[in-house]
Structure formats: structure tokens, C-alpha cells
Amino acid sequence: MNTLKKRILDRIQPDLALIEEELTRNLEPHIPLVSHVAKYIMLSGGKRIRPVLMILSARICGYEGGYDKTLSVVFEYLHAATLLHDDVVDGAEVRRGKPVAHSIWGNPATVLVGDYLLARAISIASKTEQVTIIDTIASVTADMSEGEIHQLLHRGNLNLNEAEYMEVIRRKTACLIQGACRVGALLAGAPEDKVQALTRYGYDLGCAFQLVDDLLDYTADDKILGKATGTDLKEGKMTLPLIYAMAQASDKDRHRLATIIRDGARNPEDFSTVLELVRKHGGITYTENRAREHVGRARESLSVFESSETRSTLEDVAHYVLKRET
């Protein structure tokens, strides 16, 4: 384990332990199958970055109440629900190194458990009796759904540009991390400048997180990643490394890339060819630089807060996003 990751884990370990307790305690299903499916997806290696960020955002704003751990699980429930739904939509086979839920319990049960988790998230949020918090979580849920639809509509679209793709990841990934940070500030009753600072932090962190995901799908070790590299390519998803490479490539290379994408990258040789061309035309480097820019902006957003261990942890989390392997 690298030094940065260890430092972060040492600081947040007490929070992580309480989050794990709250995840199970707040499920409250009447049907055991719901718990089986929900726990299968939630206990299969998730990082809990979203609930941790909500707690840290509340803490840096001086929150001293007792509802932060409970409210934080909203963001893990929302995340788990989207994973369950996305895997069904994508026809995925593996998630975090394990068979996907719908391959065990079937599509109908998996989708309905995802719906249950969405409902539990709203129910837990409603206990705050704060309209701004409930509205933020409802807006995040709608945004994530639209992001998935947007991505589905653009599947295999070779003309997808960077601006359109950034809108997809804003809705599909960044909005949930942004929402977690914003809700933490709102729970603490923070002044508007600090609410906005943490909202910006969450947005930029979320964008960087997804851009690194894009990179890992091309460059990670399958065993560490928990799924096969090239999955996005096989599913016809145009991510930034490929979008940029397509824009920079010669006519010959662009035609080669387009042919493989249309054919669904059916074999390892196709993926190797795409990876070679993506590297050749700067897609990997460009995406790394864009992720680094977002991390820099995220860290800058924290400048409105005084130096503290919590601020240092939030800065470290942003820095770690660039170095993660899963």
C-alpha cells in the first residue's frame, strides 16, 4: 500500500467502520432477497468514497450533529443502485472481480432492488427535514438517470466530441460525488461560499475520477481492476482517450479505429490495436492531463477553508484519484 493511500485510510478508518454499520442498519427490507442483492453489490469491494466525502465535507464546515454517518449511506445506496441498473443495461458479466448481480438473481430482481435502494436513499434524506438536502439528492438521482440515457443514445457514436462526453460524465459520475460534498456542507449549515466551494470540489473530483476510470479501462491490470480492460470499447462506449485519438488520427488510422469500434472489438488483437493507436495519437496523455487539471481545481476550491487535518485529507483524496489502480 502506498504512503498516500495509507495516510488517507488511517485518518478515515473510524468513519469507514461506522459507515459499514449504517449501510446494513438502514436497509430495512421486508423481503430477504433485497438484502442479499444489495449486500452483494455493496460489500464486494467498494471504496465508500462518496459517503466519506459527505462526512468530511460536513466536518470541515464544523458539523457537530449525529446524523452525518446515517445520511452518508444515501450516496452509497445511490451508487449501488446505478451499478445494478448499469450492469443490466450494459449486459456486463463481471463487477469488482465477481459475477454481476443479474447473472445470479436475474434482471427483474436486480432492477427492482436498485429501485428499492433509490427509494431508501430518498427516505433517509427526508429525515433531515431540510428541503435543500432533499432537492439536491433528488436532482442527483435524475441527473444520473439522464446521464445513463445520454450515454446509451451515444453508444457507438463515432462523432461524439469532448464537450458532449464531459456532459455525459458530469451527469453519470461527477454529479453524485458533487452531491455528496454539497450535502455535507448543507447538513452543517455552512455559509453559501463554503457550500459552493465544496460543490466545485466535488464536481472537479468527480470528473477526474471518471477520467481516470477511462484511462484504467485501457491501461490497468485486469486482476487489479476487477474486470477485463477494454470493456468500454466492447460496449461501444466512446470515452475521452478514444475521442481525442480519433480527432487527432490520420484518415487511415481513424478508419482502422472506426472499423474495430463498429465490429465491437471482438478479440484481444483488436484491443491491442486500439490501445496502440490511442497511445500514438495522444489519447492517454491528453486524458491524464485533463484529469490532473480537474484535481488541481478541486484542491484550489478548498482554499476558502483554514488549514486542518480534514482539509488535508480532502486534498489527499483528490491527489490519490490520479494514482489509483482500481
N, C-alpha and C positions, 0 to 999 in steps of 0.2 A: 504494500500500500504506500503510495507516495505521501510526502510530508504534508502537502496542502490538503489532500483528502482526509488524512488522519486528524489534522488540526480542526477541520470543519466537524468531523464526526465526534471528536472529543467534546466540542462545545455544544452540540445539539443532541447528544445521546439521551439526556433526561427528557427532552421534548419528544424524541422518537419513541421512547418507551411508553409515554402517555398517549401518543397518537395511536400506537398499536392497540392499546386498551380501548380507546374510544371508537376505533374502526369497528370492532366486534360488538361493543356495548350498544352502539347506536343503530345497528342494522334492524333489529326488532321485526323480523319477518314472521308471519303466521305459518308459512309453508317452508319446511326444511330445505327444499330444493333451492330456494332463493339464497340461503346461507351457503350452501355447497358451491354454487356457481360464483357468488360474489367473493367468497373467501378464496376460491381457486384463482381468480384473476388478481385479487388484491394482495394475496400472500405469496405470490410467485416471483418476488424479487424487485418490486417497485422501490424507487428511491425515496418516496414521500417528499419530494422537493416542493410540491405545491402546498401541502399543509404546513411544512416547516417554514416556508416563506411567509405564509399568512401570520404565523406566530411571531416570527422575527419582526415583521412589519408592525404588528401591534406593539411589540416590546420596544422597538426603537422610538415609538411615539408615546411611550410612558404608560401603556396599558397595565393596570393592576387588578383587573377583574378575574373571574374564574371561568369564563365561557370560551376562552380562546382555543383550548385544545378540542373541545366539542365542535365548535364552529369550523375548525380547520379541516375536519374529516369531510366536510362538504366537497372540498376540492379533490380529495382522493376518490370520493364516490362519483363525482362528475367525470373524472379522468378514467376511472374503471368502466363507467357506462359507455364512454366513447370508444374505448378499446374493444369492448364486447361487440358494439354495433359495427365498428370499422372492420373488424376481422370477418364478420359475416358479409358485409358489403364487398370486401376485397377478395373473399374466398381464401383467406390466409390459412396456412397449415400449422405454423409454429409461432408462439409468442413467448419471449423470455426463455427460450430453450425447451419449452413444453408444448404439447399439442394444444391447439386453441380450444376454447370452451365449447364452441358449437360442434366440434368434431366428437365431443363426448356426450353432450346433452341435447344436441340438435339446434337448428336455427331458431325455431319458435321460442323455446325456453330461454335461450341465450338473449334474444332481443327483449323479451319481457322482463328478465332480470335487470337488463340495462335500464329499461323504463322504470323499474322499481327504485333503482339507485338514484335516478334523476328526481323521482318524487321524494325520496328520503332527504336528498340534499335541500330541496326547497322547504321541506317541513322543518329541518333543523335550523335553517336560516330564519324562518318565520318566528322562531322563539326569541330572537333578538328584539323583535318589535321595532326594528329600525328599517324604514322604507328604503333608505339609500342602499343598505346592505342587500335587502331582498331584490331590489331593482337591479343591482349590479350582477347578482348571481343569475337572475332570470335573463338578463341581457347576454351574459356569457354563454348560457345554455343555448340561446337562439343563435348566437354568433357561431358556435362550434358546429351546430347542425348545418347552417348555411355554408360554412367552410367545407364540410364534407361533401355537400351537394355541389358546390363550386368545383371542387377537385374532381368529383365524379363526371361532371359535364365536360371537363377539360382533359379527361383521360385520353392519352394518345394524341393530344393536340400538339402537333409539332411547331405550331406558330405561337404557342404560349410565351409571353415575354416576361421579363423580370418583374415589372410592376404588377402584372396580373398575378404572378406567382407569390409575390410578397403579400398581396391581399389574401390569397388562399391561406398562407401560413399565419397571417395575423388572426384570421378567424379560427383556424383549425387548431392552432397551438398557442400562439402568443397571448390570445385573449384570456385563457384560463390562468396562466401564470400572472398576467397583469391583474386579473380579477382577484386573485389570492392576495397580492400585495395591497391592492386598493382596499379590500375588505378589512385587512388587518389595521390599516390606518383609520378607516371609518369606525371600526369597533372601539378603537382607542379614543375616538372623539378628537382626532388630530385637526389642526387648522388646515385650511384649504391648500396652502403652499406645500405642506408636507404630504397631504393626500395626493396632490398632483405629482410630487417628486417620486413617490413610491409607485404611482400609476405608470410614470415614464420608465422607472427602473424595471418594473415587471414586463412592460411591453418590449423593451430592448433585450432583456434577458430571455424572454420567450422567443423572440426572433433568432437570437444567437443559438438557443437550444435547438431549434428546428433546423437551422442551417448546419449545425454540427451533425445532427441526425442525417441530413442529406449526404454529408461527407462520409459518415460511417457506413452508409449503405454501399459505398464504393470502396472504402479503404480498410474497414475493420476486419478483425479475425472473426470468422463465423462462430467459433466456440465462445469467444468473449462476448460477442454481440448478442448471442442467444437466438439468432435466426440467420438464414442464409443471406450473404451480401447479394446485391443485385435484385432484391425483392421489388423495390420501387420500379425498376426497369421492366421486370417481367409483368408487373401490373399496369404498365403503360403510364406511370406517373412521371411527369416531367418535373424534375427538381433542378435547383439552381446550377449545380455543376454541369448538367447536361444542357440546360437552356443557354448558359453562357458559351459553352463549347460549340453548340450548333450555330450561334450567332457569329462566332469567330472563324469557323472552319471554312476550308476551301470548298468549292462546289462538289468535288469528288468525295471529300471526307463527310460533308453534310449528307450527301446521297447515301453513303455507306451507313451512317448513323440512322438515317430515316428508315432504311430498309430493315435494319435489325430491330428498331423500335416497333415498326408495323408487324414484324413477324413474331414479336413477343420474346426476343432474346432466349431462344429455346434451349441453348446449350452453353456450357462454360466457355467455349471458344468465342461465342458472340459477346458474352460479358467482358471477356479479356480484351476483345477488340474495342468495345465501347470505352472501357477504362483507359486503354492506351490513347484513344483519340481525345477523351475528356482531359487527360493529363497534357497531351500535346498542345491542345488549344486553350489551356489555362483555366479550365473549369474548376479544378481542385484549388488552385492557388487563389483564384478570384473569390470563391466561396469562403475560404479561410479568412481572407481579408475582410469580407463583408461581416462575417461573424465577429471578428476582432473589433470592428468599428462599433457594432451594437454593444459589445461588452464594455468598451470604453465609455460609451454614452450612458450605459446603465450605472457604471461606477461614478460618473460625473453627477448623476442625479442625486446621489447620496450626500453631496457636498452641503446641502441645507441642514444636515444633522451634525451635531457635535461628535467628536471622536469618542468611540465607545467600543466595547467588545462586540456588541450587536452589529454596529456599523461595519466593523472589521470582518465579521462573519458574512454579512451580505456582500461585501466586496470580494471576499474569498470565494463565495459561491459563484459569483459572476466570472471570476478568473478561472475557476475549476471547469466551468462549462466548456471552455476551449480545450481542456485537456482530457475530458472524459473519454472512455473507450466503449461505453455501453449507453 
